[in-house]
Amino acid sequence: MILSDGYSANAVLLFMAVALPFIGGVLLPFFHRHAELRDAISITVSLALCVLVSQLVDVYVDGGRPKLALWELFPGFSLVLSLRPLGVLFAATAAFLWVATTFYAIGYMRKNKEKGQTRFFTCFALSIAMTMGIALSDNLFTLFIFYEMLTLLTYPLVVHHGDKSAMHGARKYLLTLLGTSLGLLLPAILVVQHVTGTLDFARGGILSDTLTPVQTGLLLAMFAFGIGKAALMPVHRWLPAAMVAPTPVSALLHAVAVVKAGVFSIGMVIIYIFGYDMLRIQTEQDWMAGTWLKYAAAFTIIVASLTALRLDNLKQRLAYSTVSQLSYVILGAALLAPLSIAGAMLHIVAHAFGKITLFFAAGAIYTASKKKFVSELDGIGKAMPWTMLAFTIGALSIIGIPPAIGFISKWYILLGAMHAKDYVVLAVIIASSLLNAAYLLPIIHRAFFREPKEAIIHGEAPKPMVVAMMVTAGMTILLFFFARDILSIAAESLSAWEPLHLP
């Protein structure tokens, strides 16, 4: 291991951000006979990672840009970690939400008497380690290695229940994500290495004028569909299929870590491999260079929203909502307008907090009542007021209603579209927000304003679950007032080309 900036404390922090959850995951199996101690270790490690990542945020804000070279496979293919603006946001989001999900998962797994709890928490910790590796990657090779490991380590979580539906969903999950990454993403990385001689992320991109617009468009397609975790249609079916997993998996890995690893990776590729300027110039010459991605994202947003509208299964509805919301990030980046790109990066954070709150609420409803379908939720708000309050806050953020953070992220994508005079994107965002309201608000109406079809004899889910969802719901509101700070960090990824003046 080589510390690129010497044996500095900041470089060590990069290493520890990946190593800490990995070590925690390795230790947990030794305590499978001691549930209390195992859970205490999970909580301690998640809290420690949150503190460590907060230190990395302070380092970044203070101007520190540590870089850590871990291992060189052969020239041009090295494992290197570094601190970049988008990585800071992704790492901080995942680290904070791991704490909330750990508390939530302990309550959920115990109340539902789930089997294989040690395996569950072990794979959870190891998956977070891979997520930190993705967030802190300094080049495409490093990102690819951690990306693939995240797929493999989350497979046991998806197949956790071990029944026929779990096996079917996990098979689709694994085959889709491995197939797209090995069939498209890896060849795209090799093309970049062949054309440029490097895989390092660089401000302004590394492709420059080495490709024609058509070649650029084809390579961009290989990345967009090769990064299957971004769930761009038609490479999206793995995500609803993975809803067979326990709700804590759906909450963190399929509302934050896995899916956000996908859109984060696409953002890094657009900004640091293709380059914002190069894509914009080539797109003006030929729509094949990048305009098609904007329309692919818009199609995914609308179709996934319409699909969510007709689904009665609550988790499935939330899954298709996620497919739609992920493409907001892709759409914002594909607009190639500075404000929309900053808004897209903010949407990674906004959607993470809003959607994890919704999944937490869905899991709490199932734990307390065993209800899985929207049509069963009449009057449940009277028995579970805290759960449905959290659900309401999460829904407001996904729809884009203030004072929830989702309003700000959508607003900046809209601003970017207005500056670019792209009225198609404006129409898509407005229409999809109305669809968001159409598939989320009726759930709230049922819960609070309809009489139950039968007597409700249950109350709230266990306290750790309720507390966790209220924390994430509270953060969804609190972040609304700190959105400018997040946007300022996101905007630094664009500052090499033109100043971004935030309204």
Residue pairs with C-beta under 8 A, 6 or more apart in sequence:
1 15
1 68
1 69
1 70
1 71
2 68
2 69
2 70
3 11
3 12
3 68
3 69
4 11
4 66
4 67
4 68
4 69
4 80
5 11
5 66
5 67
5 68
8 66
10 56
10 59
10 64
10 66
10 83
11 66
11 67
11 68
13 52
13 55
13 56
13 59
13 66
14 56
14 66
14 67
14 68
14 81
14 82
14 83
14 136
15 68
15 70
15 81
16 52
17 49
17 52
17 53
17 56
17 91
17 95
17 132
17 136
18 81
18 129
18 132
18 133
18 136
19 129
20 45
20 48
20 49
20 52
20 129
21 45
21 46
21 49
21 98
21 125
21 126
21 128
21 129
21 132
22 125
22 126
22 129
23 45
24 41
24 42
24 45
24 46
24 125
25 122
25 123
25 124
25 125
25 126
25 129
26 126
27 41
28 38
28 41
28 42
28 118
28 121
28 122
28 125
29 118
29 119
29 122
31 37
31 38
31 41
31 118
32 38
32 118
35 117
38 117
38 118
38 121
39 106
39 121
42 102
42 106
42 121
42 124
42 125
43 99
43 102
43 103
43 106
45 125
46 95
46 98
46 99
46 102
46 128
47 99
49 95
49 98
49 128
49 132
50 95
50 96
50 98
50 99
52 95
53 91
53 92
53 95
53 96
53 132
54 92
54 95
56 83
56 88
56 91
56 92
57 88
57 92
59 66
59 83
60 83
60 85
60 88
60 489
64 83
65 82
65 83
66 82
66 83
67 80
67 81
67 82
67 83
67 138
68 80
68 81
68 82
69 78
69 79
69 80
70 78
70 79
70 80
70 81
71 78
71 79
72 78
72 79
73 79
73 141
76 141
76 193
76 197
76 198
76 199
77 141
77 193
77 199
78 139
78 141
78 142
79 141
79 142
79 145
80 137
80 138
80 139
80 142
80 200
81 133
81 136
81 137
81 138
81 142
82 136
82 137
82 138
82 201
83 136
84 138
84 201
84 272
84 493
85 345
85 489
85 490
85 491
85 492
85 493
86 264
86 267
86 268
86 271
86 345
86 490
86 493
87 135
87 136
87 137
88 135
88 489
89 345
89 348
89 349
89 486
89 489
89 490
90 131
90 134
90 135
90 260
90 264
90 348
91 131
91 132
91 135
91 136
93 256
93 260
93 348
93 349
93 352
93 353
94 128
94 131
94 132
94 135
94 256
94 257
94 260
94 352
95 128
95 132
96 475
97 252
97 256
97 352
97 353
97 356
97 472
98 128
98 252
100 356
100 468
100 471
100 472
101 124
101 248
101 251
101 252
101 356
101 468
102 124
103 464
103 465
103 467
103 468
104 248
104 251
104 360
104 363
104 464
104 465
104 468
104 469
105 120
105 121
105 124
105 246
105 248
106 464
107 367
107 461
107 462
107 463
107 464
107 465
107 468
108 114
108 246
108 247
108 248
108 363
108 367
108 461
108 462
108 465
109 117
109 120
109 246
109 248
110 117
110 462
111 367
111 461
111 462
111 465
112 246
112 367
114 120
114 160
114 246
116 160
119 156
119 160
120 157
120 160
120 246
123 153
123 154
123 156
123 157
124 157
124 248
124 249
124 252
124 253
126 153
127 150
127 153
127 154
127 157
127 253
127 257
128 257
130 146
130 147
130 149
130 150
130 153
131 146
131 150
131 257
131 261
133 142
133 145
133 146
133 149
134 143
134 146
134 147
134 150
134 261
134 264
134 265
135 264
137 143
137 146
137 201
137 268
138 200
138 201
139 198
139 199
139 200
139 201
140 189
140 192
140 199
140 201
140 269
140 273
141 189
141 199
143 265
143 268
144 181
144 185
144 186
144 189
147 181
147 185
147 227
147 229
147 261
147 265
148 178
148 181
150 257
150 258
150 261
151 174
151 177
151 178
151 181
151 229
154 173
154 249
154 253
154 257
154 258
155 170
155 173
155 174
157 245
157 246
157 249
157 253
158 166
158 169
158 170
158 173
158 174
158 242
158 244
158 245
158 249
159 166
159 167
159 169
159 170
159 245
160 166
160 245
160 246
160 249
161 244
161 245
161 246
165 244
166 244
166 245
168 241
168 244
169 241
169 242
169 243
169 244
169 245
170 242
170 244
172 237
172 238
172 241
172 242
173 238
173 241
173 242
176 228
176 235
176 237
176 238
177 228
177 229
177 238
179 228
180 225
180 226
180 227
180 228
180 235
181 226
181 227
181 228
183 226
184 222
184 223
184 225
184 226
185 222
185 223
185 226
185 227
186 226
187 222
187 226
188 219
188 222
188 223
188 226
189 199
191 219
191 222
192 199
192 206
192 207
192 219
192 273
193 199
195 207
195 210
195 211
196 206
196 207
196 210
198 206
200 206
201 268
201 272
201 273
202 272
203 272
203 493
203 496
204 275
204 276
204 277
204 278
204 496
204 497
205 271
205 272
205 273
205 274
205 275
205 276
205 277
205 278
205 279
206 272
206 273
206 275
207 216
207 219
207 273
207 274
207 275
207 278
208 275
208 278
209 278
211 219
213 282
213 283
213 285
213 286
213 288
213 289
214 286
214 288
214 289
216 274
216 278
216 279
216 282
216 288
216 289
216 290
217 286
217 288
217 289
217 290
217 292
220 270
220 274
220 279
220 289
220 290
220 293
221 292
221 293
223 266
223 269
223 273
224 230
224 232
224 266
224 293
224 296
224 330
225 232
225 235
227 262
227 265
227 266
227 269
228 235
228 238
228 262
229 258
229 259
229 261
229 262
229 263
229 265
230 259
230 262
230 263
230 265
230 266
230 326
230 327
230 329
230 330
231 238
231 239
231 259
231 262
231 300
231 322
231 323
231 326
231 327
232 296
232 297
232 300
232 326
232 327
232 330
233 296
233 299
233 300
233 303
233 304
233 323
236 300
236 304
236 323
239 254
239 259
239 319
239 322
239 323
240 316
240 319
240 320
240 323
242 249
242 250
242 254
242 319
243 250
243 254
243 315
243 316
243 319
245 253
245 254
246 363
247 315
247 359
247 360
247 362
247 363
247 366
247 367
248 363
250 315
250 318
250 319
250 359
250 362
250 363
251 356
251 359
251 360
251 363
252 356
254 319
254 322
254 359
255 322
255 351
255 352
255 355
255 356
255 358
255 359
256 352
256 355
256 356
259 322
259 326
260 348
260 351
260 352
262 326
263 326
263 329
263 330
263 344
263 348
264 348
266 329
266 330
266 333
267 329
267 333
267 341
267 344
267 345
267 348
270 276
270 279
270 333
270 334
271 333
271 341
271 493
271 494
272 493
276 336
276 338
276 341
276 494
276 497
277 497
279 289
279 290
279 336
280 336
282 289
282 290
283 289
283 290
283 291
283 336
290 334
290 336
291 334
293 330
293 334
294 331
294 334
294 335
294 422
294 425
295 424
296 330
297 327
297 328
297 330
297 331
297 334
298 327
298 331
298 424
298 425
298 428
300 323
300 324
300 326
300 327
300 330
301 324
301 327
301 328
301 331
301 428
301 429
301 432
302 324
302 428
302 431
302 432
302 435
304 320
304 321
304 323
304 324
304 327
305 320
305 321
305 324
305 432
305 435
305 436
305 439
306 435
307 320
307 323
308 317
308 318
308 320
308 321
308 324
308 435
308 439
309 435
309 438
309 439
311 317
311 320
311 374
311 439
312 373
312 374
312 375
313 372
313 373
313 374
314 362
314 365
314 372
314 373
314 374
314 377
314 443
315 359
315 362
315 372
317 374
317 439
318 355
318 358
318 359
318 362
321 355
321 358
321 398
321 436
321 439
321 440
322 351
322 355
324 432
324 435
324 436
325 347
325 351
325 355
325 398
326 351
328 344
328 347
328 351
328 409
328 410
328 413
328 429
328 432
329 344
329 345
329 347
329 348
329 351
330 344
331 340
331 344
331 413
331 425
331 428
331 429
332 340
332 341
332 343
332 344
332 345
332 347
332 412
332 413
332 416
333 340
333 341
333 344
335 341
335 413
335 416
335 417
335 420
335 422
335 425
336 420
337 416
337 417
337 419
337 420
337 422
338 416
338 491
338 494
338 497
338 498
338 500
339 412
339 413
339 415
339 416
339 419
339 500
339 502
340 412
340 413
340 415
340 416
340 417
340 420
341 416
341 490
341 493
341 494
342 412
342 416
342 487
342 490
342 491
342 494
342 500
342 502
343 408
343 409
343 410
343 411
343 412
343 413
343 414
343 415
343 416
343 487
344 409
344 413
345 490
345 493
346 405
346 408
346 409
346 412
346 483
346 486
346 487
346 490
347 406
347 409
347 410
347 413
349 405
349 409
349 479
349 486
350 397
350 404
350 405
350 406
350 408
350 409
350 476
350 479
351 397
351 398
351 406
351 409
353 394
353 397
353 405
353 472
353 475
353 476
353 479
354 393
354 394
354 395
354 397
354 398
354 404
354 405
354 406
354 476
355 394
355 398
356 394
356 472
357 390
357 391
357 393
357 394
357 397
357 469
357 472
357 473
357 476
358 391
358 394
358 395
358 398
360 390
360 465
360 468
360 469
360 472
361 387
361 388
361 390
361 391
361 394
361 469
363 461
363 465
364 384
364 387
364 460
364 461
364 465
364 466
364 469
365 371
365 377
365 380
365 384
365 387
365 461
366 372
367 461
367 462
367 465
368 383
368 384
368 387
368 458
368 459
368 460
368 461
369 376
369 380
369 383
369 384
369 456
369 458
371 377
371 380
374 442
374 443
374 446
377 443
377 446
377 447
378 446
378 447
378 450
378 451
378 452
378 453
379 446
379 447
379 450
379 451
379 452
379 453
379 456
380 388
380 446
380 447
380 452
380 456
381 388
381 444
381 447
381 448
382 448
382 452
382 456
383 456
383 458
383 459
383 460
384 447
384 458
384 459
384 460
384 461
386 460
386 466
386 469
386 470
387 460
387 461
387 466
387 469
388 444
388 447
388 448
389 470
389 473
390 469
390 470
390 472
390 473
391 443
391 444
391 447
392 444
393 404
393 473
393 476
393 477
394 472
394 473
394 476
395 440
395 441
395 443
395 444
396 404
396 406
396 476
397 404
397 405
397 406
397 407
397 476
398 406
398 436
398 440
399 406
399 433
399 436
399 437
399 440
399 441
400 406
400 407
400 409
400 410
400 411
400 433
400 436
401 407
402 408
402 480
403 477
403 480
403 481
404 476
404 477
404 480
405 476
405 477
405 479
405 480
405 483
406 476
407 480
408 480
408 483
408 487
409 483
410 429
410 433
412 487
413 425
413 429
414 426
414 429
415 503
417 423
417 425
417 426
417 429
418 426
460 466
479 486
484 502
487 502
488 502
491 500
491 502
494 500
